[in-house]
Structures are given as structure tokens and as C-alpha cells.
Amino acid sequence: MTWRLVPFLCFVYFIAYLDRVNVGFAALTMRQDLALSATAYGVGAGIFFVGYFFFEVPSNYMLQRLGVRVWIARIMFTWGAISMCTAFVQGPVSFNVMRFLLGVAEAGFFPGMVYYLTCWFPLRVRAVILGIFIIANPASSVIGSPLSTQLLNTSLFGLTGWQTMFLVEGAPAVLLGFVVLAVLRDSPDKAGWLTNREREVLAAAVARDEGSALHTSWRAGLATPVVWHFAVLYFLFMLAVYGFGLWAPQIIRELGGFTTSQTGWVVGIPYTAATVAMWLWGRHSDHTGERRWHLAIPGFVGAVGFAYATAVDDLYLSLAAFSVGAIGIYSALPLFWTVLTRILGGAAAAAGIAVINSVGNLAGGLGGPVLMGWLKDRTQGYAAGLLVIAASLALAALYSLHLSRARPVEIARV
């Protein structure tokens, strides 16, 4: 089942995340063409999450009504088309509009995928499965960095490099929409490639986990206090994810004086380290059964990495510090969703995951890029923004430990 589903879902998420963050590479040349200040770029990059916020919960509601297969295909068609249309923006206003619409189109994809995986994989293997799936997030930067910067040096139909990049990288999402319709099945009982006995064993395991969940109703997923505590925690992680991720190409190019193509390769270094560490950390957590410290420790590690990056001028030490910071960010994410899906089950999981993802992404995804841009314009450097990221990760680690003490019944050893 893992070999049948997870590689395909990873590839789909890879394409989705690449279309979300490739604007960071486009900015290497697009900012000059469109006369965007650092603050204006930060607003445009972050406004994606405003559209994402307003349509996340409705999207997950439709996913439950229409089924994962149909709704994910719809998401892919629309986000791919809008990503391609971003190639034709003319200035700050049209840039903001297309980023907003891209958020509307993609809303529901990630929480829908997390919910989908909880319907197929029992809790005891969920951290490593979610870790493999979320690997597509940093991997999109490992592979997408050199790909995107190479496309910046390419021209199709007389378009500029950044326009070519949006066209080429948006097209696979449209095509994959058709593949999703052919490959995915909404639930194990509809999977013809499983035997009857396999379906029975799997259904029993998943039902047992869902029966042990503390909250299972759609209403509980929207109103239970623990959901909103997790939304705050996710915001702190997402501020770091997007504060660094959408600015990393510009930070690293300025740090090393690299060409555009060289920047693409160097940016992949921290994300390569994060990709390996994420899988190993999730596997270790599943092996030991411990979740609390596995969620908190990466936050402290990431905070140290980004704080140290502001204190050194050496290129290699800075890249090492960024790698430690990226390891901290991404190693925490599979554990975050594993703990959450222990607490929420059924409709509560669909609703709660959507709420947490939308609130966390709106606050962190909008706040991180905008704050980095604003601080860059004010200080003419990136150190202040990196310290904010470090502080956010440290707070995330402390808050996760606080939650495990304040709500021991809900957040416990899984």
C-alpha cells in the first residue's frame, strides 16, 4: 500500500509546493522587471495565504462530500492553470491578484492529503508515512531550486525567464489532474488491488485508531480548544517555513554573490539535509513511540541554527547554520500532524486539519514573507528577519511542551 500510494502522493505534493514557492526564484529577476520593492514582493508572496485561509475549510467540506479523488483533481486543474497565468502579470496589482487566486485554488490540498492518509494508514506507522509524504516539501526546493533557476535563463515564445518558469512548472499540475482521477481511490474498500482479507485487516486497524480519537464530529473539529492551540503552534512553525523559504534564494545569492544558476544549486543544500533528517526523525519517533520531545526538540535545534546564521560571515558556516535551521523546521512537521491525528478522528480530523492549516498558513505564510521584506527594507539586511525566525521556532518548542503539560489527556505519548 505504501509503494502504491505514497510515491505518487509525494510527487503530487512536490508539484503543488513547487508552484507555491517558485515565486521565490522568480523574484531573482521578476522584482526588477515589475519594479517590486522588498515589501511589495513580501505582500504578494504572502497574500496567497489570504485566499488559502478563506477557502480551506469549505474545500475540505467539499472533499468529504465529493470524495478525495474528484476534489483533488479539481484542485490540481485550477491551481495549475492559475500558476501558468501568473506568467502574464504586469505589476504589483495583478501579481497580488494571481497570488490570491492561487491560494483559493490550492486551498484544501494539503489537509485533504493528510486526512486521506489517516484513512489508509494506522497510527503506529503514521509518523514515518507523513514524514515520507511531507518530504516533498523540502525536496521541492532540492530539485526545484536548480530547475527553477535554469528556467530563469530560458525563453519560450519570446517570454522572459521568470515567465517561462511559471508556464513550464504550472503545466504538470494540470496534466496530473487526469492521472489523479485514474489512480486514486477514495478509501481502501474501493481499492481493487487489495485482497478482501487485506481490506478487512486495514479497516479494523484504522477503525480502532479512529475509535480511540478524543474528537470525531465536524463541530468538534471546528470548536474544540485544542484545535486552536494547535493552530497557534502551527503558525509559529509556518512563520519560519515561509519566512525563510520564500526569501532563501535572495538571501543566499546576496550572501555568496552567486549567479542565478549557482543560487539554485546552493539553495538545495539546506533542504537536502532537512529531507534526510525528516525521514530519520519520524522513523525514530515511530520506533520509540515517543512524540512530545520529538516535536519540541526540532524547534530548539532550528532556533539555534538561524540565530547562529546571523552571527557569522563565512559562507560555509552560514550554509551549515541554514541547514541546521531547515532540519529543525521540517523534522517537527510530521510529528505535529501525527500527534494531531491521534486527537482528532473522522469528520473532526477533516475539519480540524483544515482549520489549523488555514489559520497557521495565513498567519505564518503571510506574516513571515511580509515581515522579512519589511525588515529588509528597514535594515538593509536579513539578520533581523532571521532572528525573528529563530525566536518563532524557540517559541514553538516551548509552546509544544506547555501544551503537553497543560492538556495531558489530549496530548500524550501516542
Protein Blocks (a to p, Z undefined) as FASTA:
>chain_A
ZZmmmmmmmmmmmmmmmmmmmmmmmmmmmmmmnopafklmmmmmmmmmmmmmmmmmmmmm
mmmmnopklmmmmmmmmmmmmmmmmmmccbfklmmmmmmmmmmmmgoklmmmmmmmmmmm
cfklmmmmmmmmmmmmmmmmmmmmmmmmmmmmpceehiafklmmmmmmmmmmmmmmmmmm
mmpcfbfklmmkbcfklmmmmmmmmmmmmmmpmbfbfklmmmgmklmmmmmmmmmmmmmm
mmmmmmmmmmmmmmnopafklmmmmmmmmmmmmmmmmmmmmmmmmmnopaklmmmmmmmm
mmmmmmmmmmpcbfklmmmmmmmmmmmmmmmmmmmmmmmmmmpgcjllmmmmmmmmmmmm
mmmmmmmmmmmmmmmmmnopaklmmmmmmmmmmmmmmmmmmmmmmmmmlmccZZ
